[in-house]
């Protein structure tokens, strides 16, 4: 197999891979519906309800009669602002829910001084900048006015359906953790006289994107309460809004050690997953809102969408029996932040699987991303770090590359003799095959020697490809001059055009294929790949461009040494 044939195979596989990765949406995995086991037991205030198996109540035990819903007392709605070095959170006394969560270190747009107008070449020399919307902090809460907000707690299938959107009283008007303060609690309290008291206790930390939440229900009635709590993340999804074709913007769950991404448009009915729920929430390409239960084995997650295009991800625990005068406690953690591998991995619940590296390539993508971040510590430019990482990979595979190019060179020398054999035995294919193998043996040439070393490198290339595509580190990260965002396309298509030229040079340096149809196919490959890479993130284009340049240099070295 000569290099042209091999390249045709490799590039065809690459086209298929890119098509599958970017134009074909994966089918969401079906999770079996499961009903969480019932939980019984007594707890004191501040303790989590125990979870022994439910047992029949003795005859003398009071019945768990369903009580009529009690309206929450009217409380004027007001906001409570929480400031930390990492984010600004706004909570509301309406449901003790989350009204806004803005990440201070991440912006919706590049700063105006770093934006280039792709419609004007004057911007390339710094003479004109495009005026666009301001670079606001990234907002993780998206709901319309009047819709239920994220982190409301509801009580479905309970003997006392407490109001999820009722009025709460807040323990303070604001929290400021920007001056090095330790963790601080924020308590929302709702009292239904003679029935129940509900407390939502948030705990904020200045150095973490994780917020702890304890929901404490105190039974003020004379009867046991059968409570089934659900923590809800709600998100309005505009069906007409543009979506990033490289990332899912919708519900995501990690159940039974398996990641499941659900397309919003495919949510037609309530979907239940569980048990063994590690976490569930809502994601975009670079950010994640994930609810983490205290007891994964007793939890389930319910995903639904209503007619207002509001998607709800509901984390539900086991039923809890709260005797008269006692309290039940439901404990959660909520991660609200970037899909940064180091930060997610530190949580210890598999949040790093939210980064869409794929089930097979993640074993290569994660290590390559770690190396990339290590290089960035010493060279604070991810564009240069990508080039160095590409060179390191090329260096690791240098012996294999040399062997491959040397084998192709030897095959090129045999081309006249192979053509002579094909002409001599053109009516006897078996004889052609026999004489061809004899020719290879006589000249000690392995026809697969040029293919196998390069095939071994393909998984590594695709692993790095995935790492660069979904790494938040490249988001809004500049390279130089007009490339100010390695996660966005080159605004002037300069690097894709150069990349196409390097592919053309590689093609000219390779042995010419004997098949005319194959020659035409190879001639069009640089053109096809150039158009395909026009709208790829510039970090990916830089990787492919410099990989081509290093390959050209290596092939030139082999060709010169062989002459």
SVG drawing of the C-alpha trace seen along z (x, -y; Angstrom):
<svg xmlns="http://www.w3.org/2000/svg" viewBox="-57 -53 79 70">
<polyline fill="none" stroke="black" stroke-width="0.4" points="0.0,0.0 1.7,-3.3 1.3,-6.5 -1.4,-7.9 -3.6,-4.9 -2.9,-5.2 -3.6,-8.9 -6.8,-8.3 -7.9,-5.8 -6.9,-8.0 -8.4,-11.2 -11.6,-9.4 -11.8,-8.0 -11.1,-11.5 -14.0,-12.9 -16.3,-10.2 -15.1,-11.0 -15.7,-14.7 -19.1,-14.1 -20.1,-11.8 -18.6,-14.1 -20.1,-17.3 -23.1,-16.7 -24.6,-13.5 -26.1,-13.9 -25.6,-10.9 -28.7,-9.0 -29.5,-9.5 -29.1,-6.4 -32.3,-4.9 -32.2,-4.5 -34.7,-2.2 -37.3,-3.9 -36.9,-3.3 -38.9,-4.3 -36.6,-5.2 -37.0,-3.0 -39.0,-4.3 -37.0,-5.7 -38.2,-5.6 -36.7,-6.8 -36.5,-9.6 -34.1,-12.6 -33.4,-15.4 -33.0,-18.9 -29.8,-19.2 -29.5,-15.5 -30.2,-13.5 -33.0,-11.1 -31.8,-7.5 -32.6,-5.0 -33.4,-1.5 -35.8,0.6 -39.4,-0.3 -41.3,2.0 -45.0,2.4 -46.1,0.0 -47.5,1.6 -51.2,1.4 -50.9,-1.3 -48.9,-3.6 -50.8,-6.7 -51.9,-6.6 -50.1,-8.7 -53.1,-10.6 -52.8,-13.0 -53.3,-16.5 -54.7,-19.4 -52.1,-21.7 -51.6,-24.8 -51.0,-28.1 -47.8,-29.8 -48.1,-33.1 -47.7,-36.2 -44.2,-37.6 -42.9,-40.5 -40.4,-39.2 -36.9,-40.6 -33.5,-39.6 -30.4,-38.5 -27.0,-39.0 -24.0,-36.8 -20.6,-38.1 -17.6,-35.8 -14.3,-36.2 -15.6,-33.6 -19.3,-34.6 -22.2,-36.9 -25.3,-35.0 -28.8,-36.5 -31.4,-34.5 -35.0,-35.4 -37.4,-34.9 -39.9,-33.6 -39.2,-29.9 -35.8,-30.6 -34.6,-30.0 -31.8,-31.2 -32.5,-34.3 -29.0,-34.9 -25.6,-33.3 -22.9,-35.2 -19.3,-33.8 -16.8,-36.7 -13.9,-35.0 -15.8,-34.3 -17.4,-36.7 -20.0,-36.2 -17.8,-38.0 -14.2,-39.0 -13.3,-42.4 -14.0,-45.1 -10.3,-46.0 -9.6,-42.4 -12.4,-42.1 -11.6,-42.1 -14.2,-42.9 -14.1,-40.0 -15.8,-42.2 -12.9,-44.7 -9.2,-44.0 -8.4,-47.3 -9.1,-45.5 -6.2,-43.2 -3.8,-46.1 -5.6,-47.5 -7.2,-50.5 -10.8,-49.5 -12.6,-47.5 -16.2,-46.2 -18.6,-47.6 -20.6,-44.8 -22.6,-44.0 -20.6,-44.4 -18.7,-41.5 -21.0,-40.6 -20.3,-37.9 -21.5,-34.4 -25.0,-33.9 -26.0,-30.4 -29.7,-31.2 -32.1,-31.5 -35.8,-31.7 -38.6,-34.0 -40.5,-36.3 -43.1,-34.3 -41.5,-30.9 -40.3,-28.8 -36.7,-29.5 -33.7,-27.0 -33.1,-25.4 -36.8,-25.4 -37.7,-22.4 -41.0,-20.7 -42.6,-17.8 -44.4,-15.5 -46.3,-12.5 -46.2,-13.7 -48.8,-13.7 -48.3,-17.4 -47.5,-19.1 -45.7,-22.1 -45.7,-25.1 -42.5,-25.2 -42.9,-28.9 -44.1,-30.1 -42.7,-33.2 -39.6,-32.7 -38.0,-34.9 -34.2,-35.4 -31.7,-35.4 -29.8,-38.3 -30.0,-40.9 -26.6,-40.2 -23.4,-38.1 -20.0,-39.3 -17.2,-36.7 -14.8,-38.7 -12.6,-39.7 -11.2,-36.3 -14.1,-35.2 -14.8,-31.6 -17.9,-29.7 -21.1,-31.6 -24.7,-30.2 -27.8,-31.8 -31.1,-30.5 -34.6,-30.9 -37.4,-30.0 -41.1,-29.3 -43.6,-28.5 -47.0,-27.0 -48.6,-27.4 -49.6,-24.1 -48.3,-22.2 -44.6,-22.4 -41.6,-24.7 -39.3,-24.5 -35.7,-25.8 -33.4,-26.0 -29.8,-26.4 -27.3,-27.4 -23.6,-27.3 -21.3,-29.4 -17.5,-29.3 -15.3,-32.0 -13.0,-29.6 -15.4,-27.0 -18.0,-26.8 -19.9,-24.3 -22.8,-25.4 -24.1,-23.1 -27.9,-23.0 -29.8,-21.4 -33.6,-21.4 -34.9,-20.8 -38.6,-20.1 -39.9,-20.2 -43.3,-18.5 -45.5,-20.9 -48.6,-18.8 -49.9,-16.0 -49.5,-13.4 -46.5,-11.8 -45.6,-13.4 -44.6,-11.3 -42.3,-13.7 -40.7,-13.1 -38.4,-16.1 -37.3,-17.1 -34.6,-19.7 -35.3,-21.2 -33.0,-23.0 -35.1,-24.9 -34.0,-26.4 -35.8,-28.2 -34.6,-27.1 -35.5,-29.3 -36.3,-27.0 -35.3,-29.7 -31.9,-30.5 -28.7,-29.6 -26.9,-26.6 -23.3,-25.6 -23.1,-22.6 -20.0,-21.3 -21.7,-21.1 -24.9,-20.0 -27.1,-22.7 -29.5,-20.6 -30.0,-18.2 -27.1,-15.9 -26.9,-13.1 -24.3,-10.7 -26.2,-7.6 -24.7,-4.2 -21.3,-5.5 -22.6,-6.4 -23.0,-9.9 -26.3,-10.7 -26.9,-13.8 -30.5,-14.6 -31.4,-16.9 -34.0,-19.4 -36.0,-18.9 -36.3,-15.2 -37.9,-15.6 -41.5,-14.7 -42.5,-13.1 -41.2,-12.8 -38.0,-10.7 -36.9,-9.0 -33.4,-7.7 -32.0,-5.9 -31.1,-4.8 -27.4,-5.3 -27.5,-8.9 -24.1,-10.6 -25.4,-13.9 -27.8,-15.6 -28.3,-19.0 -28.0,-21.3 -25.0,-21.9 -23.6,-24.0 -20.4,-23.5 -18.2,-25.1 -20.4,-25.4 -22.3,-23.2 -25.0,-23.4 -25.1,-20.0 -27.1,-18.9 -25.3,-16.2 -27.3,-14.0 -26.0,-12.8 -27.3,-9.3 -26.9,-8.3 -28.2,-4.8 -31.5,-6.2 -31.9,-9.0 -33.5,-9.3 -33.6,-12.1 -36.6,-13.2 -36.3,-15.3 -39.3,-17.0 -40.2,-19.9 -43.4,-21.9 -45.3,-23.9 -43.4,-27.1 -40.1,-25.5 -39.0,-25.3 -36.8,-22.3 -36.8,-20.8 -34.2,-18.5 -35.5,-17.2 -33.3,-15.3 -35.5,-13.2 -34.6,-11.2 -36.4,-8.5 -39.6,-9.0 -39.0,-10.1 -41.4,-9.6 -41.2,-12.5 -43.0,-11.8 -44.9,-14.5 -42.5,-17.0 -39.5,-15.7 -37.4,-16.9 -36.4,-15.4 -33.3,-16.7 -32.5,-16.5 -28.9,-17.3 -27.5,-18.3 -24.4,-19.9 -24.8,-22.1 -21.9,-22.7 -22.3,-25.9 -19.2,-26.8 -16.9,-26.0 -16.1,-22.7 -12.5,-22.9 -11.1,-19.4 -9.0,-20.1 -11.9,-21.7 -14.5,-19.1 -12.2,-16.2 -11.6,-17.6 -15.3,-17.1 -14.9,-13.4 -18.3,-12.5 -17.4,-12.1 -18.2,-15.7 -15.3,-15.6 -17.3,-13.3 -19.4,-16.3 -16.5,-17.4 -17.5,-15.8 -14.3,-14.0 -16.2,-10.8 -16.3,-7.5 -13.3,-6.1 -11.1,-9.1 -11.3,-10.5 -8.5,-8.2 -6.2,-10.0 -7.8,-13.4 -7.6,-13.9 -3.8,-13.2 -3.1,-15.4 -5.1,-18.2 -3.1,-17.8 0.1,-18.1 -1.2,-21.2 -2.1,-22.8 1.4,-21.9 3.0,-23.6 0.9,-26.7 2.3,-27.1 5.7,-28.0 4.5,-29.4 1.3,-31.4 0.0,-31.2 -2.2,-28.3 -1.4,-28.7 2.3,-28.2 1.5,-25.4 -0.5,-23.7 2.5,-24.0 4.9,-22.6 2.6,-19.7 2.2,-18.9 6.0,-18.9 6.3,-16.6 3.9,-14.1 5.7,-14.2 9.0,-13.6 7.5,-10.6 6.4,-9.1 9.6,-10.2 11.0,-6.6 7.7,-5.3 7.4,-8.2 10.9,-7.6 10.1,-4.0 6.9,-4.9 8.5,-7.5 11.5,-5.2 9.1,-2.4 7.2,-4.6 10.5,-5.7 11.4,-2.1 8.0,-1.5 8.4,-4.4 11.6,-2.9 9.7,0.3 6.9,-1.5 8.4,-1.0 8.9,2.8 5.3,3.1 3.9,1.4 5.9,3.8 4.5,6.8 1.0,5.4 1.5,4.9 3.1,8.4 0.4,10.3 -2.6,8.0 -4.9,11.0 -3.8,13.1 -4.5,11.4 -3.2,14.4 0.1,14.2 0.4,10.5 -0.2,11.0 2.4,13.9 5.1,11.9 4.4,8.8 5.0,10.6 8.1,12.1 9.4,8.7 8.7,7.3 10.6,10.3 13.5,9.9 14.0,6.2 13.1,6.7 10.2,4.2 7.1,4.5 4.1,3.1 2.4,2.3 5.5,0.6 4.3,-2.8 0.8,-2.4 1.0,-0.7 3.3,-3.3 0.9,-6.1 -2.2,-4.2 -0.9,-3.8 -0.7,-7.6 -4.3,-8.2 -5.9,-7.7 -3.5,-10.1 -4.3,-12.7 -8.0,-12.3 -7.5,-12.4 -5.8,-15.8 -8.4,-16.9 -11.1,-16.2 -9.1,-17.9 -8.7,-21.1 -12.3,-21.2 -13.9,-21.0 -11.2,-22.5 -12.5,-25.6 -8.9,-26.7 -9.0,-27.7 -12.2,-29.8 -11.3,-33.4 -7.6,-32.5 -5.5,-34.6 -2.7,-33.4 -1.4,-36.5 -2.4,-39.3 -5.9,-38.6 -6.4,-35.3 -7.8,-36.4 -9.9,-33.4 -8.5,-29.9 -12.0,-28.4 -13.5,-30.5 -12.8,-30.3 -10.1,-32.4 -12.0,-35.6 -10.1,-36.0 -9.6,-32.3 -5.8,-32.8 -4.7,-29.7 -7.1,-27.3 -5.8,-28.4 -2.2,-28.0 -3.2,-24.6 -4.6,-23.6 -1.4,-24.7 0.6,-22.5 -1.6,-19.5 -1.0,-20.2 2.8,-20.4 2.7,-17.0 0.8,-15.6 3.4,-16.7 6.2,-15.2 4.5,-11.8 4.8,-9.0 2.2,-9.4 -0.6,-6.8 -0.9,-4.5 -4.7,-4.6 -6.0,-7.8 -9.2,-7.9 -7.2,-7.7 -5.0,-10.6 -8.0,-12.8 -9.4,-12.0 -6.1,-12.9 -6.0,-16.1 -9.2,-17.3 -8.4,-16.3 -6.6,-19.6 -9.5,-21.6 -12.1,-19.5 -10.2,-19.8 -9.6,-23.5 -13.3,-24.2 -14.0,-21.8 -11.6,-23.6 -12.8,-27.2 -15.2,-27.2 -13.3,-25.0 -11.9,-26.6 -8.6,-28.2 -6.8,-26.1 -7.7,-23.0 -6.5,-24.5 -3.2,-25.5 -2.7,-22.0 -3.4,-20.4 -1.3,-23.1 1.8,-22.6 1.4,-18.8 1.5,-19.1 4.6,-21.3 6.4,-18.9 5.5,-16.0 6.8,-17.9 10.1,-18.6 10.4,-14.9 9.6,-13.7 12.1,-16.1 14.7,-14.8 14.1,-11.2 14.0,-12.0 17.3,-13.8 18.9,-11.1 17.8,-8.4 19.2,-10.2"/>
</svg>
